[in-house]
Amino acid sequence: MSEEKDSFRDSVSHIDKEGKRVWFYPKKPKGKLYNARTWLSFGFLFVLFTLPFVKVHDAPLFLFNVLERKFILFGVHFFFFFFFLFVLGMIIFIVFVALFTVVYGRVFCGWVCPQTIFMEMVFRKIEYWIEGDFTHQKALNKAPWSAEKIRKKTLKVVIFFLIAVIVANTFLSYIIGVDEVYKIITEPISQHIGGFSAMIIFSTIFFFVYLWFREQACLVVCPYGRMQGVLLDKHSIVVAYDHQRGENREKFSKHPSPEAGDCIDCFECVRVCPTGIDIRNGTQLECVNCTACIDACDHIMESVNKPKGLVRYASEYTINTGKRLRWTPRMFAYTGILFLLIALESFLLATRSDIDVTVMRAKGALFNVESNERVSNLYNVHIINKTTDSLDLDMRVITSGSEVKWIGDLKRLAPGEMMEGTFFIILPKNEIKEQKTKLNLEFWDKGKMIGKSKTTFLGPVHH
């Protein structure tokens, strides 16, 4: 590659030579892949905006209340003592994204990422509807202020802000619950200063991002673009230009030279790119795999009666050798780690108990022989209710003639509540066969055993 062609590596597309931001006016994309992304985005948006209203046992299907340490995933409650399961789930998600990046590049960014979906499938579509395609937008921004320009700009800002408010309230619903958001909206502000402030901050951030910051969120803030530099290799499937077929580039002619490739240097792939790159320069940091360049190039290839696929999903290995994708040891390793983590998470979820019980003998206490030939030991217990229901606990000792006496009452446990208590276990002297007798304890609620524990009982050996 010549020095001139390689000069793009000395700069980034969104900053000019003076260090100022370059404002992009991407051409409105169209094509099969764009239509597929549109329908997928509509499905994603439908799920995103309806899930907060879905409840299981009067609780949200999803809740990520970091401040109060309440997490609900698919109706399963993760109290603070289950936080390690939540963290493990996040690790699984990161490994999953990493695996997909190794194999399929930034498919997540182009097809599923909320930033891309909202920017390209919501706000950008509204902008095209109000201001027109990229040439009209450029002309409108350069034109002096007039009644038409004020009307269009005002309409766009108002609609953008209203959507930002809706998006902000939806995301807030995933944090504090839709019922709390409804209270903030309908009740006096003085009763929900914190919640109302969060709503304003969220709305302002979303409005700022989609009105002005835009693709900078992907190019400057999001670390995922940097991750791909580490994760991608020559076998990763990315949006790629087939330089073997496309070079040498020549403008379209009915009588091309023998050295001419299929690329007619029309720059349509550059015009539709929302991050302003030229995909023909290879995989770049700014590429989010939105596939707009694939649709644009396919349309041009059809127009000049050449095969489609000059820009397509492919790996560097496939383009250079013509061979199909093959799995590498790294792909197998990531897949194996992912399945192990999923198996571990599934096992921990399946084997978790309804309560967590810790029974310990009281410090410094041995045993007490009572006058009626019975022996007592003093214990401390720590109980955590891991369920979403209140529990009326009853403890039983699986030993003949045993008795349990609580110091105070074994109170009702609310969901997620912890309790500490003290009790005596009393055994007949003739049941004590060794100095340390192992006891099995059972905890019952409403006729159902929900937990077990073990402890030891000290006493004089009966001969």
Buried (B, 14 or more C-beta within 10 A) or exposed (E): EEEEEEEBEEEBBBEEEEEEEEEBBBBBBEBEBBEEBBEBBEEBBEEBBEBBEEBEEEBBBBBBBEEEEBBBBEBBBBBBBBEEBBEBBEEBEEBBBBBBBBBBBBBBBBBBBEBBBBBBBBBBBBBBEBBBEBEBBBEBEEEEEEEEBEEBBEBBEEBBBEBBBEBBBBBBBBBBBBBBBEBBEEEEEEEBEEBBEBBEEBBBBBBEBBBEBBBBBBBEEBEBBEBBEEBBEEBBBBBBBBBEBBBEBBEBEEEBEEEBBBBBEBEBBBBBBBBBBBBBBBBBBBBBBBBBBBBBBBBBBEEEEBEBBBBBBBBBBBBEEEEEBEEBEBBEEBBEBBEEBBEEBEEEBEEEEBBBBEBEBEEEEEBEEEEEEBBBBBBBBEBBBBBBEEBEBBBEBEBEEBEBEEEEEBBEBEBBBBBEBEBBBBBBBEBBEEEEBEBEBBBBBEEEEBBEBEBEBBBEEEE
